[in-house]
């Protein structure tokens, strides 16, 4: 019975981790799972700070950024409908040197830290699901570091576009070139040049802060191996059905 489906809020099922919860976990979570708006630019937690919640985006993207002492920043991972923000809560660290900022506005759900810790203490499906997600997230972080060190700005942008689109389940992003440059930790001019190459190749269209992918297979063919490594690991580790 624990793995049987249960009537759930339709919006919550848009988050892959929430949709994978078995019935028993959903019955415990439903009374305390809170719907939240995630407006553009909202900081969910600061570097070194503690957060009382974990967040499950449904149609928003959250960037995990590392911020230097001089204020410069670079994105180390993106989280969308496939994941959860705030892994330091259940990993036991309590805080993290990164900052979590909403990159693409939308909605989601949040759950109190104490509830998540109680679930981990049960050593059941929630713990195993969250640990598999954390492994996938670590892969994304590691591959981002490799990509930023060894691949061109063009390839970094293409990887970033594909990873971001995967987390929105669509073909359009609302994002200025300046914001993209801040995420990648590069100059805006470099992003402009790379975006123009994709437009000339009819792979994307870009106007008024909206990026639409016109030819996804063509874009995937141009990107570096880093995108494929991350995607395969997420597909391998995260269930498309009820977790056990």
C-alpha positions in Angstrom: 0.0 0.0 0.0 2.8 2.4 0.8 3.7 2.6 -2.9 0.2 3.1 -4.1 -0.9 6.4 -5.7 -2.7 9.0 -3.6 -4.7 12.1 -4.5 -2.3 15.0 -4.6 -2.2 18.7 -5.5 -1.8 18.7 -9.3 0.8 21.5 -9.1 3.0 19.5 -6.6 3.3 16.7 -9.1 5.2 19.0 -11.5 8.2 18.6 -9.2 9.8 15.3 -10.0 10.9 14.5 -6.5 7.5 15.2 -5.0 5.9 13.1 -7.7 8.1 10.2 -6.7 7.0 10.1 -3.1 5.2 6.9 -1.9 1.8 7.2 -0.4 2.9 7.0 3.3 5.3 9.9 2.8 2.6 12.0 1.0 0.2 11.5 3.8 2.7 12.9 6.3 3.8 15.7 4.0 0.4 17.0 2.8 -0.5 19.0 5.9 2.9 20.7 6.1 3.8 21.2 2.5 3.4 24.9 1.7 2.9 26.4 -1.8 5.2 29.4 -2.4 5.8 32.0 -5.1 9.4 32.3 -6.3 9.8 35.8 -7.8 12.8 36.7 -10.0 15.9 37.6 -7.9 14.6 36.2 -4.6 17.4 34.8 -2.4 16.3 31.5 -0.8 19.5 31.4 1.3 22.7 33.3 1.6 26.3 32.0 1.8 27.0 30.7 5.3 23.4 31.3 6.3 20.9 28.7 7.5 17.5 28.2 5.9 14.4 26.9 7.8 13.1 25.3 4.6 13.9 23.1 1.6 12.3 24.2 -1.6 10.8 22.1 -4.5 10.4 24.3 -7.6 7.6 23.4 -10.0 8.0 25.9 -12.8 10.9 28.1 -11.6 14.7 27.8 -11.9 17.0 28.5 -8.9 20.7 29.2 -9.4 23.3 28.1 -6.9 26.0 30.8 -7.0 29.4 31.1 -5.5 30.1 34.8 -4.6 33.6 36.1 -4.2 34.8 38.7 -1.7 34.8 41.4 -4.4 31.1 40.6 -5.2 31.8 38.7 -8.4 29.8 35.5 -8.8 29.5 32.4 -10.9 26.8 29.7 -11.1 27.8 26.3 -9.9 24.4 24.5 -10.6 20.8 25.1 -11.5 17.8 23.5 -9.9 14.3 23.3 -11.4 11.3 20.9 -11.4 13.7 17.9 -11.1 15.1 18.8 -7.7 15.2 20.5 -4.3 17.0 23.5 -3.0 18.6 23.3 0.5 20.4 20.0 0.6 22.6 21.2 3.5 19.6 20.7 5.8 19.4 17.0 5.2 23.1 16.4 4.5 23.9 17.6 8.0 26.0 20.7 7.2 23.4 23.2 8.2 24.8 25.8 5.8 26.7 26.1 2.6 29.2 28.7 1.0 26.9 29.1 -2.0 23.9 31.4 -2.5 20.5 30.3 -3.9 18.8 32.9 -6.1 15.7 32.5 -8.3 16.9 32.8 -11.9 13.5 32.3 -13.6 10.4 33.3 -11.7 7.7 30.8 -11.0 6.2 28.7 -8.1 7.1 25.8 -5.9 6.6 24.2 -2.5 8.6 24.4 0.7 8.9 22.1 3.6 10.2 22.9 7.1 13.7 21.7 7.9 12.6 19.7 11.0 10.2 17.7 8.8 12.9 16.8 6.4 15.3 15.8 9.2 12.6 13.6 10.7 12.2 11.8 7.3 15.9 11.2 7.1 15.8 9.7 10.6 13.4 7.1 9.3 16.0 5.9 6.8 13.2 5.3 4.3 12.3 6.2 0.7 12.7 9.9 1.2 16.3 9.6 2.4 17.3 7.3 -0.5 15.5 9.7 -3.0 17.2 12.8 -1.7 20.7 11.1 -1.6 20.3 10.1 -5.2 19.3 13.6 -6.1 22.3 15.0 -4.2 24.6 12.7 -6.2 23.2 14.0 -9.4 23.6 17.6 -8.2 27.2 17.0 -7.3 27.8 15.6 -10.8 26.4 18.9 -12.2 28.6 21.0 -10.0 31.7 19.0 -10.9 31.0 19.0 -14.6 30.3 22.8 -14.5 33.8 23.3 -13.0 35.4 21.1 -15.7 33.4 22.9 -18.5 34.4 26.4 -17.2 38.0 25.4 -17.2 38.4 23.5 -20.5 35.6 24.5 -22.9 35.0 27.7 -24.8 32.5 30.4 -23.8 30.3 29.3 -26.7 30.1 25.7 -25.3 29.5 26.9 -21.8 26.6 29.0 -23.0 25.1 26.1 -25.0 25.5 23.7 -22.0 23.8 26.3 -19.7 20.9 26.8 -22.1 20.2 23.1 -22.4 20.4 22.5 -18.7 18.2 25.4 -17.9 15.6 24.4 -20.5 15.6 20.8 -19.1 14.6 22.3 -15.7 11.6 24.2 -17.2 10.2 21.5 -19.5 9.9 24.0 -22.4 11.8 25.7 -25.2 11.8 29.3 -24.0 13.8 31.2 -21.3 13.2 34.7 -20.1 16.7 35.9 -19.4 18.8 39.0 -20.2 22.3 38.6 -21.6 23.6 40.6 -18.6 22.1 38.0 -16.2 23.4 35.1 -18.2 26.9 36.7 -18.1 26.6 37.1 -14.4 25.6 33.4 -14.1 28.5 32.2 -16.2 31.0 34.6 -14.6 32.0 36.1 -18.0 31.7 39.4 -19.9 28.4 40.3 -21.4 30.0 40.9 -24.8 31.1 37.3 -24.9 27.5 36.1 -24.3 26.3 38.4 -27.0 28.7 37.0 -29.6 27.9 33.4 -28.7 24.1 34.1 -28.8 24.5 35.7 -32.3 26.2 32.6 -33.6 23.3 30.5 -32.5 20.8 33.0 -34.1 22.7 33.0 -37.4 22.6 29.2 -37.4 18.8 29.4 -36.8 19.2 27.4 -33.6 17.7 30.0 -31.3 15.8 33.3 -31.5 16.5 36.1 -29.0 14.4 39.2 -28.5 13.6 41.4 -25.6 15.1 39.0 -23.0 13.3 35.9 -24.4 15.4 33.0 -25.7 13.5 30.4 -27.8 15.3 27.3 -28.9 14.3 26.6 -32.6 16.4 23.5 -33.2 17.2 21.6 -30.1 18.9 18.6 -31.8 21.1 21.1 -33.6 22.0 22.8 -30.3 22.7 19.5 -28.6 25.0 18.6 -31.5 27.1 21.7 -30.9 27.4 21.6 -27.2 30.3 19.9 -25.4 30.2 16.5 -23.7 29.4 18.1 -20.3 25.7 18.5 -21.0 25.4 14.8 -21.8 27.3 13.7 -18.8 25.0 15.6 -16.5 21.8 14.6 -18.2 22.6 10.9 -18.2 23.4 11.0 -14.5 20.1 12.7 -13.7 18.2 10.3 -15.9 20.0 7.3 -14.2 19.5 8.4 -10.6 16.1 10.1 -10.5 13.0 7.9 -10.8 10.1 8.7 -13.1 7.8 6.7 -10.9 7.1 6.2 -7.2 10.4 5.9 -5.3 11.2 2.9 -3.1 
